[in-house]
């Protein structure tokens, strides 16, 4: 993936990121239907470049589909050893 790639919805690809498209990650998020943050897993579909308004963001297809992709920020990724 190069910085020249642009997704029609999410914008330019990040040139450098800890995780890449195709990686499978575990992350914690709280959706509108969650009473508290939950742990999810999914595959990264796109890595959106940081802008002045937002940090880098992983666009993730969750393993258990709920009808939407998740927008996962680096601080939400759970590092497993």
C-alpha positions, 0 to 999 in steps of 0.5 A, spaced: 500 500 500 502 506 498 500 513 500 498 514 493 492 510 494 485 513 495 479 509 498 472 513 495 469 513 502 475 513 507 480 517 503 488 516 503 491 510 505 496 511 511 503 510 509 506 507 515 502 504 521 503 498 526 497 494 522 496 493 515 490 491 510 489 484 511 491 483 518 486 480 524 486 484 530 483 484 537 480 491 539 476 494 545 470 498 543 463 501 546 458 501 541 451 504 542 448 497 543 453 495 548 452 497 556 460 497 557 466 496 552 467 490 549 472 486 546 472 484 538 476 481 533 476 483 525 480 484 519 483 490 517 480 493 510 483 499 510 488 504 514 486 511 513 491 516 514 491 521 519 489 528 518 489 535 522 482 533 525 483 525 526 488 520 528 490 514 523 484 509 523 483 502 522 477 500 518 475 493 520 470 488 518 468 485 525 468 477 525 461 477 528 458 482 523 453 487 525 452 490 519 457 496 519 465 496 519 468 499 525 473 505 526 478 502 530 483 507 533 490 505 535 489 506 542 483 501 542 487 495 539 489 490 544 496 487 544 496 480 545 503 476 547 
